Amino acid sequence: MIKRALTLFAFALVGCSGIPSQNTLANTGSATVDILSNRADLISADDVLVEVTLHSADALNDLVLLRNGTDVTNVLEATATNPLRLLGVVDGLSLGENTIRANIGNSVTVINHPSGGPIFTGPQIQPWECKNADAQDAQCNQPVTYSWLYKSTNPNNSGLSAYDPDNPPNDVADTTTETGETIPFIVRKETGFQGRDEYACFTLFKEGEPWTAANPQSQWNRAVMVPHGGNCRGHHSTGSPRTDDYSGTIPSNPAVEQSYINALGLGWSVVAVSQLNLGHNCNLSYQAEALMMAKERFIEQYGELRYTIGSGCSGGAITQNMIANAYPGLYQGLLTTCTYPDVMSTATQFADYHILLKYFEASVTVPSQPNDFDSFMTTVGDLANTAVTANNARDGTPFSIAQQNAIYGHPNGIVNASLADSALFGEAVNPESNCGGVPATVAGDTSTRFDQDTNPGGVRCDVLTFMENIVGPRERFPNGGTRDHWSQIEQDLGYGFAGFPLGNEGVLYGLLPLRQGVITPEQFLALNTNIGGMDPSLNVTTERLKPDQPALANAYRTGILNTIVNMDTVPIINMTGPDPGAAHDAVHGYWVRWRFDREFGHHDNFAHWGGSTVLIGNPTFMNESLLAMQDWLNAIEADTTDRPLAEKVIANRPASAADQCDGAPGMCTEQQMTVYGTPRTEAGADQYGDQVQCVLKPFDRSEDFGAANALWDQEQDEASWTALENALTTTVNGVTGPYMCDWSERPDGWQRTITWLRYQDQQGDMIHGGVQMDPANFPRGWASDSFHNTWEPGWQRQR
């Protein structure tokens, strides 16, 4: 039977009108079945939120909802606003195909996947350690648990504290929600495991009142905030969800309430997922799948969403930007700070840093990160004033500190590069680094960590291996050539490691400083003839770094190099402060804005908030941006016209989401935000930061090489031209010779990001680089109707 409230409604209708026979109803199609919580082919964990819409009240008593032929009508419940609209969670799904059918309407095929995944990511990374004590299987599944938290009236008790419903404290604060209700600030936390990792759902909750997907509690505004964590690592074990605004990047400021707590107080719900912490899971496809699964779970338990926003700093910004571009529709709004656009743009800059640091042999020891906000800001200030001693480069060539910094493109370049290399790039890309869930190296034991000397067949802990489903393995003989590109280790093992998309072929480091007279032709020549590259284990090589194929092209098409081309349907508020000289350059946020300008001719869906606090602009920005984003999304939601969503985003941008500079209207200037360059821009690259490997053109001595043109054109200096040309010699399209970067062209391998890729075939085998899923309707439970045309008329709109 259908739930009692619905049954009583039916009895009342029977007294007023006759009910046609079941056969008559079946012939007229009196009900429509739809799936709300996800795409019907991407369902997980054996259950799904189903909607049955009755075309008339007369259909009610004859309705039977069937799951694979079994009557499950009793799960349905009428919504308070429309008694002809019935919702219910149908559980007991089998793995694979299931049929959900209304006897008087249509049927829907649902494809169910394991709670532990995978759904579209391909075979999961191994090994994997379940650190949750109650894990029941190798997928780390365990029963859902619930706990309680509350906000105290005591100003000394910041954050949320444990709450015992059987022994409630006497200092529970009240909160007034967006819906206008004033209720105790009590939060229920649901903790569970999906996709082999932990998630948590936080909801402002009225104790003792029911909450179903059909009829949520009234204080909820039907919106979800998703916080993210920073850094970039690939751990092989379960983790814990992050909730603080700057998780994994800088300590929180105790003087400012965390935005997720303010969101809860306004009636938002918060969904935190371990795999959305980039410092734990640096794999775009895993992150998108984890977010999708968490949203499905939330919608099934709590109800349909009006919209979802992300928030986060550093890696938290990377995750939002990449998912919004590669898997549009999962977010309806982004709050980004300490911003990078993606992992691969960042890796390109940091790879140059690594190579230059090895050449110059000048670096600084980076102090450990303080665990409080004020000390962190002090340390950043100290780093900016760090004294560096100049040494001769690896080849004996002297370079002053100022000259090295000019080549880095940053006035504090050596310090900036040192921090990026030691705290970020060096650990993330080094296969011998530590990663959770993998035991320390034991010689010859391939289940332990890789060591190029003692355990070459061991588990590689670099992030490229962690995202091998995306980049693909290294080709041994690219394009049918005869040169063996595998290392000796790969040859001995008989397989290629994960592809390395990065390259520095043709890059003329220090070209702008040469033209400006900051470095001499002799220094420029020494730098570019001896800079070399690195191998997949970060060892210095004499040859320039040639990007692996298909890894380079896959970086662009999969979205780990963010081309921005699918992001015009999502409003963004980006917050930034002056460049701290601590590996979080202010220019990274500008990369996003500049790419918008390049691809769309505007950045009208991208609000830029600048402030005087280094890195973050202002400690209050995260809370203020939450309210501004709420205004923006509410206005879009109210726009029920048929115009494209991208146009709605621009037309409905409120004054509260306008650009600002320390509270004043308009953007801060690049001078105020101390926007600097990179080694690539100092080599002549464009400003966009996405030149992973430039397109090569034949070397031309008539190019502007500053003082070198006059000096080397003299006959006695022919050797200098020859030495430079020899260092730049490579093979392009079967033609060997000296080549240099053609920065006027799109980068080598550039292509549009393809939306909604899957990385496994029907048999579950890996598809490296992915293939696009079949088109599908937008899942109606994900957001209000105004947001549904995110991917219409197909996954990717053509321009």
C-alpha positions, 0 to 999 in steps of 0.5 A, a space after each residue: 500500500 502507498 503511505 497512509 497520507 496518500 491513501 486517505 487522500 485517495 479514499 476522499 477522491 473515491 467518494 466524489 468520482 468513479 474510478 476507471 478500471 485498471 485496464 482502461 488506465 493502462 491504455 491511457 497512460 495515467 502515470 509517468 515514472 522518472 528517476 530523480 537522484 541521478 542519471 538512470 544509468 549511473 545509479 549506485 548502492 542498490 537504491 534510487 529516488 523515484 518520482 511518479 506523477 499521476 495525470 489525474 486523481 482517478 489514477 491513484 488507487 490503481 497505481 502499482 509501482 514495480 521493481 523487476 516485477 515486485 510491488 514496491 508501491 508502499 515506498 511512495 509518498 505524496 509531496 506536500 505541495 502536489 498530491 499527484 506527485 509521489 516520491 519514494 526511494 526504491 531499494 533492493 536493486 540488483 547489480 546491472 539492469 533493473 526495470 522500474 515500472 508503473 502498471 498504468 504508465 511507463 517503465 525506466 531501465 536503471 543500471 545499478 553499480 556497487 556502492 564501492 564503485 566504480 561507475 565510470 572511472 575504470 578499474 580502481 587504483 590498487 592497492 587500497 587500505 580500508 582504515 575504517 575499523 568497521 569496514 565489512 569488505 574490500 570496498 570499505 563499506 560499513 553501515 551508515 552512522 549518525 551523530 549530533 553537533 551543535 553551536 554554542 552560545 559561548 563565544 569561546 567555543 568556536 565551531 561545532 561541538 558534540 551534542 548528546 540528545 539524551 543529555 542536551 547541553 544548556 548553551 545551544 545557540 539559536 539560528 534563523 534560517 533563510 526560510 525565516 525560521 528560528 530554531 536551535 542550532 543542532 546539526 545531524 551528521 550522517 557518516 558513510 562510505 561510498 566509492 571506497 571512501 568516507 562521506 559526511 552529510 551535515 543537516 540542521 535538524 529538528 529533533 524528533 521530526 521526520 525527514 523524507 525525500 518527499 517531505 523534508 523538514 521546513 528549515 532546509 533551503 534545498 541547497 547544498 554546499 560542498 567544501 574541498 581540500 588542498 594540495 595534490 596527492 594520490 593516497 591508496 587508503 580511506 581518508 576523512 572529509 575536509 570542511 574548513 575553508 582553507 583545508 590542506 593549505 593554510 590554518 583556519 582563522 579562529 576569529 572568523 566562523 567557517 563558511 560551512 557553519 554559517 551555511 548550516 545556520 542559514 538552512 543549507 546542508 553540507 556534503 563533505 567527501 574525502 575524495 574531494 580533498 585533492 591532497 588525498 585524491 588527485 584524480 579528476 574522474 574519481 573526484 567527479 564520481 565521488 561527488 556524483 555518488 554523494 549527491 545521489 545519496 543525499 537526494 535519496 535521503 533528504 530530497 531534491 536540490 535547488 542547487 549545489 555550490 562548491 567552496 575551497 582554496 588551492 587544490 579545493 579551487 582546482 577540483 571545482 574548476 576541473 569538475 565544472 569544466 569536465 563534468 558540468 551540472 554537478 555544481 551550479 556555483 563555485 567559490 574559489 580562493 588561492 586559485 589554480 585552474 587545474 593540476 596540469 597548468 600548475 605542474 607545468 610551471 612547477 616542472 620548470 621550477 624543478 628543472 631550473 632549481 636543479 640547474 642553478 643549484 640555488 634554493 632555500 630550506 622551506 620551514 614547516 607550515 605553522 598550525 595557526 593562522 597568524 603564525 602562517 601569515 608571519 611565516 609568509 612575510 618572512 619567506 618574502 624577505 628570505 636571504 638567498 646566497 648566489 652560487 654558480 650554476 651546475 655548469 659553473 656559470 655565475 648567475 646573480 640572485 636578481 638574474 635567477 629571479 628574473 628567469 623565474 619571472 618572480 621577484 622572489 623566484 628562488 624562494 617561490 620555486 623552492 616552496 613549490 618544489 619541496 611542498 608540492 611538485 616534488 612530492 606529488 610527482 616523485 614515484 618514491 614519495 610516501 602515499 597513504 595505504 602503501 607500505 614503506 619500501 621492502 626490496 623486491 616486494 612489489 606490494 610496497 613502495 617503488 624504489 628505482 634501485 631496490 624495488 623497481 616493480 613496487 607501487 609508484 606513489 606519484 599522482 600521474 600513476 594515480 591518474 593513469 586512467 586519464 593520461 594513459 601509459 607511456 608509449 614505447 615507440 611513439 608514432 611508429 618510430 624506432 627510438 625506444 622511449 622507455 627507461 631501462 626500468 620499464 624495459 626490464 619490467 615489460 610495461 610503461 609507466 603512466 604518461 608524463 604530459 609535460 614538456 620543455 622542448 623549444 623553450 628558450 628560458 630567460 629570453 625576455 631577460 636577455 632582450 632586456 639586458 638583465 642576463 648576458 648572451 653567454 648566460 642565456 647560452 649556458 642556461 639553454 644548452 645545459 638546462 636539460 630536462 627530467 625523467 619520470 623519476 625526476 632525475 636530471 637528463 641532458 635531453 629536453 623533456 619531451 611530453 609523452 603521447 597520448 598523455 599530452 593530448 589526453 591532458 586537454 581532452 579530459 580536463 586535467 588541463 582546463 580549457 574553460 570551454 564548458 564553464 560558461 554555465 556556472 557562476 564563479 566568485 574568485 577571491 584573491 590577495 597579493 602574491 605571497 611568494 609561497 607557490 600560490 601566485 596571484 596570477 593563477 586566478 587570472 589564468 582562469 579569467 584570461 582563459 574566459 576572455 580568450 574562449 568567450 570574449 568576456 568573463 561575465 560569469 566570473 566575479 573577481 574579489 581582491 583584497 589586501 590579505 595575501 593569498 585570500 584577499 580578506 578572511 571574511 570573503 568566504 562567508 560574504 561570497 556564500 551570501 552573494 552566490 546565494 543571491 546569484 543562484 536565486 536570481 537564475 532559478 527565478 529566470 524561467 525563460 527559455 534562453 540558454 543557461 549561459 545567458 541567464 548566468 550573466 543576465 541575473 548576476 546581482 550587485 552583491 556578486 560584482 567585482 570588488 577591491 577591498 570593498 570598493 566596486 571594480 577589480 583590483 589592478 594587477 599591480 595591486 595584486 602583484 601579478 607576476 610571470 612564470 618561467 614560460 612567460 619569461 621565455 616568451 609564452 602567452 599569459 594564459 598558463 596552459 602551454 604544457 608543450 609549445 608547438 615547435 617551429 624551425 629555429 630562426 636566428 633572425 628572431 629577437 635575441 637581444 644582444 646575442 643577435 649582434 654578438 653571435 652574428 660575428 663569424 667568430 661566434 658561429 659556435 654559439 649559434 651552433 651550440 644553441 641549435 644543437 641543444 634545441 634539436 629534436 624531430 618533428 613530423 619526421 624532420 630532425 633539426 633545431 626547433 623553438 617555440 611558436 607561442 602564437 599557436 595553441 599549445 601542442 595537443 590542445 583540444 576542447 575538454 570533452 564532457 562526461 567521459 567514462 574510463 571503462 568499457 562494457 566489460 569493465 576494462 580500462 579505456 585510457 583517456 576515456 570516451 564520452 558517455 551517451 547523451 542523457 537528460 539532466 537529472 531533475 533532482 540535481 537542481 531547479 528547472 532553470 539549471 537543467 539546460 547545462 548540457 542541452 542539446 547534447 553533452 557539449 554545445 558546439 560553438 
